[in-house]
């Protein structure tokens, strides 16, 4: 990777670190509604207002994945692997406000729009520590095989993720990233072999190939991740990523059927 691109990717890492740090501050002028799950120190949590901004982005850019009916979120281990042990609980918690959110056996859940949660400056809080799990936008076009991803789906996941990260990061961190990337559309920066977007999947990979029609492009893989030229306009939203897992069986989360 070229040094100047590596520096810009390091800037993104700094922004995400700043976002995580912001989540650890005590309630105050900007965090009046912080409520932690009982007996869980430093749980995985996100600002509800940031999540709503992600819902808005999903609606605004729905054309990237028009067959996906709604935005869902998935809970995974930090490595991207399917969670071991019990599925965590989730809730929106704020000042005199609590709304439990059902989490499926596949670790998928939705976050509703709620005026009460907004007014309470609520947080999305999970019953697992941040160091153990992460919440990620989950966009899957129906009908794909377990080992396939659609490029438009991944693009929409990126847009939602970046929107939430921007809302939760300090202003200085967002401004720094905008300057480094020379654009406010961070996802478009990752558009060639030197500037790739890392996608984490549930099981270690043997290979990944981007294809559209007769064109194919082998992608770099490492562990649970493959590297994708996400913003390359030469590939349409209908392009498919074919994954080959290192194990002989594709990963299936608890309760999942053959198609995610």
N, C-alpha and C positions, 0 to 999 in steps of 0.2 A: 504494500500500500504506500502511495506517495506521502511524504512527510506532511504536506499541507493538509491533506485529507485526514490523516491520522489525528492532527491537531483539532480539526473540526469535530471529529467523532468523540475526541476526548472532552470537547466542550459540551456535547450532548450528555455524556456521562456525568459531568459536573452539574448540569441542570437537574438530572434525575436524582443525584445525591442531595441537592439542595431541596428538592421536593420532599424526599424522605425525611430530611432534617426538619422541615417546616411542620411535618405531621407530629413531631415529638414535642413541640412547644406547649407550655401550659396554657389553659384558657386565659383569654385576655381580650384586648381590643378587637382582634380579628378572629378569635377562636372561642366565642362565648358558648357555643353549644357542644364542646367536646365532652363526651361521656365514654368511659372505657368499660369493656365487658368485665364483669366481676371476676376476680382471680386471674385475669390474663394481663400480664404486663407487656406494654408495647404491642397491642394487637394490630393486625393488618387493618388499616382504616383509610378512608378517603372522604373528602368533603362532598356532601350531597350536592352542593351547588356546582362543583366541578363535574360530578357525574351527570347532572342535568345538561351541562354544556356538551358533554359527550353524546347524550341523547339527541340534542339539537344537531350536532354534526352528523350523526347517523341519518337523521331525517333530511338534512340539507344535501347530503351526498349519497343518498340512497341509490342513485343511478349506478354507482359502482358495483352494487350487489342487489339488483332489483327483485330477485326472487327470494331474498331473505326477509321474512315478515316483520321481525323486530330485533332490536339489539339485546343480546344476552351477554352475561359475564360468566367466566369460568374461574374456579379456584384451582390452582395447581401448586405443586411444590416449587420452590425457587428455581430448581433446575429445569422446570418445565414438565417434570414427570407427573404421572397420575398420583394423587395423594395416597399415602399409606394411612391406615387407621380410619377412625371415624370421620365422616364428612362434617366440616364445621358448620355452625349456625351463623346466620347473618341477620343484622337488623339495622334500621335507621334510628339513631339516638340523638336527641337534642334536649333543649331546655323544656322539661315537662312534656316530652314527646318520645314515644317509642313505637316502632312499627317493625315486627318480625318479618323477615323475608324468607320464604321457603327456598331451600337449596336442594336440588334433586340428587338422586343417587349418583348421577354423572357429574356432580359438582357444578352444575349450571344453574343460574338464577337470573331473574330479571329485577330491575329497579324501577318502580312506578314513578310517575310524576305525582307529586303531592305538595299542595300549597302549604299544608301544615308542616311538612318536613322542611320546606324552604324557609318559612317564617321562623322555625325553631333553629335555623342554621345547623341542621342535623349533620351527622357523620354516618357514613356506611362503615359498620364495625363488624369484624369477623371474630369468631371465638378461637382463633389461632394466632400465634405470634407472627409479626411481620417478617422476622428472620426465617420463618419456616415456609410461609406461603405467599403467593401474590395473586392479585385479581387482574384479569386481562380481558379486554373485549373479545367476544367470541362471535365471529361472523362466518357462517357456513351455508353455502348454497345447497339446497336439497338435491339429492340424487348423486352426489359425488361418492366415489369409493373411499374407504377408510384411509387409503394411502395417497389421496389426492387433495390438493388445495387449488382454489381458483384465485388468479392474480387479483381480480377486482375485490374479492373478499379480503385478501391480505392488505390491499391498499386502504380499504375502509377501516379495517382494524387499526392500521397505523394512524389514520386521521383521527379516529376517536381517542386512541391512546395519547397522541400528541396534544389534543385539545384538553384532556384531563390534566396532563402533566403541566401544561402552560398555566392552567387555572390554579394549580397547587404550588407552583414554583414561585419564588420571589421575583419581583419585577426585574431586578438587575440580571438574574439568571436568564430570563427569557430574552431580554435585550441583548445579552452577550451571545446567545445562540443565534438570534436573528442576524446579528452582525457577522458571526462566523460562517453561517450558511448562505449569507447574502440573500436571504428570503425568509418570509414568515411561514412559508409552506415547507416545513422541515422534511416531510415525506418525499417531496420532489427532489431533494438533494441526493438521495440514494439511487443513482440512475446508471451506474456503469460498474465495471469490474473493480475499480478502486474505491467506489462508494456504494457499499451494499448494506441492506437492511437485514439484520439477524432475526430469523424466525425460529422460535423454540417449539418443538413438538414433544409428544408424550414419551417417546422411546428413542434410544440411540439410533442414529442413521448410518446406513451403509452408502447411500447415494441419494441424490436429488437431481431431477432434470426438469427444466422449464421447456414446455413445448407448445407450439401453436401451428396447426396445419402440418407442413413438412419440416418446419424449423424446430431445432432442439438446441438447448444450451445447458451443458452440465454445470451444476452449481457446487460451490465448495460446501463441504459438510464437516462438522466437528461435534462429536457427541450428540446432544439433543438439538443442535442448531444447523440450519442451512442459510447460506448467504445469498440474498436476492437483489438484483438491480431493480428495485421496486418502482422507481419513477421513470424508467426508460420508456419513452413514448412509442418506441418501436414494437412494444408488446401490448396487445389490447387487454382489456379487462377479462376477456374470455380465455386467455392463456391458462394452461394447467401446469401445476407442479406435480410431477410423479415422484413419490417417495419410496425408497426401498429401506426397510428397517434392518438393523443389524441382527435382531432376533428373527426367528422363523415365523413368529406370530405377530400380527399388528396389535398395537396397544388398544385395549378397551377398558374404559373406566367402569367402575361399579354401576350396574344398571343400564349401561349403554347397549344399544342394539348394533346391528352391522353398519348402519349409516349414522354419522354424527348429526 
